Structures are given as structure tokens and as C-alpha cells.
Amino acid sequence: MRGQVLVNEERCKACSLCVTACPHEVLRLSKSINSRGYHPVEVYQPEKCTGCTLCGVICPDLVLTIKREIPERK
């Protein structure tokens, strides 16, 4: 795992732009419903995340936080 996506499920309005933007199929819409009545995004395959941040850049509501592993410098 080189990246990690954290989702604020309560703020997600299920536009699925991040799902479409992810080149590694890490995200999908959840079957659960948040308090606003939407099916929020969930991290489906976390091991495939590279930390590219495409999902976070395209999210209109800043719902996603992406953490990236920083390689050690020699």
C-alpha cells in the first residue's frame, strides 16, 4: 500500500466522480446510507491505492483525504 484514502461519509453526496476518476478501482458507492440519505463512497480495495490523489482533486465537497507513504531518502 502506497496510499490510503479516508472518506468523510457524512459529507459525501454520492456524486461518484471519485469512483470514475480512480484508475485503480479503489472506491465504490456503499450500500449503506448516510444521515443525508446518500450512498457514500467507500474504500473497496485499499491495497490497490497508489496515493495518486485523483479522487481527492475531483471531489467537489472535499470529502476525501489521501495519505501517501513517503519513501526514505538515502
WOPE-V923434 format. One record per residue. SS is DSSP state (2 for helix, 1 for strand, 0 for the rest). PHI is phi in radians with two decimals (* if undefined). PSI is psi in radians with two decimals (NA if undefined). Layout:
ss:SS phi:PHI psi:PSI
ss:SS phi:PHI psi:PSI
This chain:
ss:0 phi:* psi:2.10
ss:0 phi:-1.82 psi:-0.26
ss:1 phi:-2.47 psi:2.88
ss:1 phi:-2.53 psi:2.30
ss:1 phi:-1.87 psi:2.25
ss:1 phi:-1.94 psi:2.33
ss:1 phi:-2.01 psi:2.27
ss:0 phi:-1.55 psi:1.58
ss:0 phi:-1.09 psi:-0.55
ss:0 phi:-1.23 psi:-0.46
ss:0 phi:-1.59 psi:-0.23
ss:0 phi:-1.27 psi:2.31
ss:0 phi:-1.89 psi:0.29
ss:0 phi:1.04 psi:0.68
ss:0 phi:-1.27 psi:-0.36
ss:0 phi:1.12 psi:0.28
ss:2 phi:-1.08 psi:-0.67
ss:2 phi:-1.18 psi:-0.62
ss:2 phi:-1.10 psi:-0.76
ss:2 phi:-1.20 psi:-0.65
ss:2 phi:-1.29 psi:-0.45
ss:0 phi:-1.23 psi:2.05
ss:0 phi:-1.32 psi:-0.15
ss:0 phi:-2.01 psi:0.17
ss:0 phi:0.95 psi:0.81
ss:0 phi:-1.41 psi:-0.55
ss:1 phi:-1.91 psi:2.71
ss:1 phi:-2.71 psi:2.89
ss:1 phi:-1.36 psi:2.39
ss:0 phi:-1.36 psi:2.76
ss:0 phi:-1.46 psi:-0.32
ss:0 phi:-1.37 psi:2.86
ss:0 phi:-2.08 psi:2.34
ss:0 phi:-1.46 psi:3.13
ss:0 phi:-1.16 psi:-0.28
ss:0 phi:-1.61 psi:-0.04
ss:0 phi:1.59 psi:0.23
ss:0 phi:-1.84 psi:2.74
ss:0 phi:-1.59 psi:1.75
ss:0 phi:-1.25 psi:2.87
ss:1 phi:-1.25 psi:2.54
ss:1 phi:-2.29 psi:2.70
ss:1 phi:-1.44 psi:1.92
ss:0 phi:-1.57 psi:-0.75
ss:0 phi:-2.29 psi:1.32
ss:2 phi:-1.06 psi:-0.49
ss:2 phi:-1.19 psi:-0.29
ss:2 phi:-1.56 psi:-0.12
ss:0 phi:-1.21 psi:2.26
ss:0 phi:-1.79 psi:-0.12
ss:0 phi:1.38 psi:0.45
ss:0 phi:-1.21 psi:-0.35
ss:0 phi:1.25 psi:0.14
ss:2 phi:-1.04 psi:-0.67
ss:2 phi:-1.12 psi:-0.76
ss:2 phi:-1.19 psi:-0.61
ss:2 phi:-1.19 psi:-0.67
ss:2 phi:-1.47 psi:-0.29
ss:0 phi:-1.18 psi:2.08
ss:0 phi:-1.28 psi:-0.30
ss:0 phi:-1.95 psi:0.16
ss:0 phi:0.91 psi:0.81
ss:0 phi:-1.44 psi:-0.42
ss:1 phi:-1.80 psi:2.44
ss:1 phi:-2.07 psi:2.23
ss:1 phi:-1.95 psi:2.22
ss:1 phi:-1.90 psi:2.39
ss:1 phi:-2.11 psi:2.48
ss:0 phi:-1.34 psi:2.22
ss:0 phi:-1.73 psi:2.12
ss:0 phi:-1.19 psi:2.56
ss:0 phi:-1.23 psi:2.44
ss:0 phi:-1.51 psi:2.53
ss:0 phi:-1.80 psi:NA
